[in-house]
Amino acid sequence: MKKVPMTVEGEARLREELNHLKTVVRPRVIADIATAREHGDLKENAEYHAAREEQGFAEGRIKEIEGKLSDSQVIDVKSLPASSKVIFGTTVTLFNVDTEDTVTYKIVGDDESDVKVKKISYASPIAKAIIGKEEGDEVVVKIPSGEATYEIEKVQYL
């Protein structure tokens, strides 16, 4: 199976969620099911059915997280020698040659990506275009409205 890259922060967040699901959500749902069972007829017991549904979601998410963690390759960019080369986990400042705007993104795993906080997936068009390039390089990125040209201004191993 192919390993999926993940940052140290992304792994920690998934482990925290997994721990919460196993130590807080799972015991609470089990207690809710037991309480609902005490109310009698299970066919018409909305509390019981709601608790069982929540249990299904929680168990599904636990399996999903465990699978992601077992398939992950955690990359700590801070432990690598810093250079001007763009790799997974680096924070990159880009200058849009066409609009003269500057934007900074951190290249992260799929589960961690969130454009609102300037984290983009390594599989995104921008990341694919800049990975392997260096400070000062210009790259052309295909975007919905055509193409955009960026200059890589700064690469940080944060």
C-alpha positions in Angstrom: 0.0 0.0 0.0 1.2 3.5 -0.9 2.1 5.6 2.1 0.3 9.0 2.3 2.3 12.0 3.5 1.2 13.8 6.6 2.7 16.6 8.7 3.5 16.1 12.4 0.7 18.5 13.2 -1.8 16.6 11.1 -0.8 13.3 12.7 -1.2 14.8 16.2 -4.7 16.2 15.3 -5.9 12.8 14.0 -4.5 11.0 17.1 -6.3 13.6 19.3 -9.6 13.0 17.5 -9.1 9.2 17.7 -8.4 9.4 21.5 -11.5 11.6 22.0 -13.7 9.1 20.0 -12.4 6.1 21.9 -12.4 7.6 25.5 -15.3 10.1 25.4 -17.7 9.4 22.5 -17.7 5.6 22.5 -18.4 5.2 26.3 -21.1 7.9 26.2 -22.8 6.3 23.2 -22.7 2.8 24.9 -24.3 4.4 28.0 -26.9 6.1 25.9 -27.8 2.7 24.2 -28.1 1.0 27.6 -30.3 3.8 29.0 -32.5 3.7 25.9 -32.8 -0.1 26.1 -34.2 0.3 29.6 -37.2 2.2 28.1 -38.6 -1.0 26.6 -39.8 -1.6 23.1 -36.8 -1.0 20.8 -38.8 -0.8 17.5 -40.4 2.5 18.5 -37.6 3.9 20.7 -36.2 7.0 18.9 -33.5 7.4 21.6 -32.2 3.9 21.0 -32.1 4.3 17.2 -30.4 7.7 17.5 -27.8 6.3 19.8 -27.2 3.3 17.5 -26.8 5.6 14.5 -24.3 7.8 16.4 -22.4 4.6 17.4 -22.2 3.7 13.7 -20.8 7.1 12.8 -18.3 7.0 15.7 -17.1 3.5 14.9 -16.8 4.3 11.2 -14.7 7.4 12.0 -12.5 5.4 14.4 -11.8 2.9 11.6 -11.2 5.6 9.1 -8.7 7.4 11.3 -6.9 4.2 12.2 -6.6 3.4 8.5 -5.2 6.8 7.7 -2.7 6.7 10.5 -1.5 3.2 9.5 -1.1 4.3 5.8 0.6 7.6 6.7 4.2 8.6 6.4 4.8 11.4 8.9 7.2 14.0 7.6 8.8 16.5 10.0 10.0 19.3 7.8 11.7 20.9 10.8 14.1 18.0 11.1 15.2 18.3 7.5 18.1 20.6 6.4 16.5 23.9 5.2 17.1 24.8 1.6 15.4 26.9 -1.1 13.7 23.8 -2.5 9.9 23.4 -2.2 9.0 20.0 -0.6 6.1 18.5 1.3 5.6 20.4 4.6 7.3 23.6 3.5 5.7 27.1 3.8 6.0 28.9 0.5 5.5 32.5 -0.4 4.3 33.0 -4.0 4.2 36.2 -6.0 1.5 36.2 -8.7 3.2 37.8 -11.7 -0.2 38.8 -13.3 -1.9 40.3 -10.4 1.1 41.3 -8.3 -0.5 39.7 -5.2 1.6 37.7 -2.7 0.2 34.6 -1.0 1.8 32.2 1.5 0.8 28.5 1.6 1.9 25.5 3.6 2.0 22.2 1.7 0.2 19.5 3.7 -1.6 16.2 3.4 -5.1 15.9 2.0 -6.8 15.6 5.4 -5.0 18.7 6.6 -5.7 21.1 3.7 -7.8 24.1 4.4 -7.4 27.1 2.1 -9.0 29.4 4.7 -5.9 28.9 6.9 -3.5 28.8 3.9 -2.8 25.1 3.9 -3.0 23.4 0.6 -2.9 19.7 -0.3 0.3 18.3 -1.9 -2.1 17.0 -4.6 -3.5 20.5 -5.5 -2.6 22.1 -8.8 -0.5 24.8 -7.2 1.4 22.4 -5.0 2.0 20.0 -7.9 3.4 22.9 -9.9 5.8 24.2 -7.2 7.1 21.0 -5.5 10.7 20.4 -6.6 11.2 24.0 -7.6 13.3 26.6 -5.8 13.2 30.2 -4.7 13.3 32.5 -7.7 11.7 30.0 -10.1 8.6 30.9 -12.0 5.9 28.4 -12.5 2.7 28.4 -14.5 -0.4 26.9 -12.8 -3.5 25.9 -14.6 -6.5 27.5 -12.8 -10.2 27.4 -13.7 -10.0 30.7 -15.6 -6.8 29.7 -17.6 -3.3 30.0 -16.2 -1.5 31.9 -13.5 2.2 32.6 -13.3 3.8 32.6 -9.9 7.4 33.4 -8.7 8.5 31.4 -5.7 9.7 34.2 -3.4 10.5 32.3 -0.2 10.6 28.7 1.0 10.5 28.1 4.8 11.0 24.8 6.7 8.8 25.8 9.6 
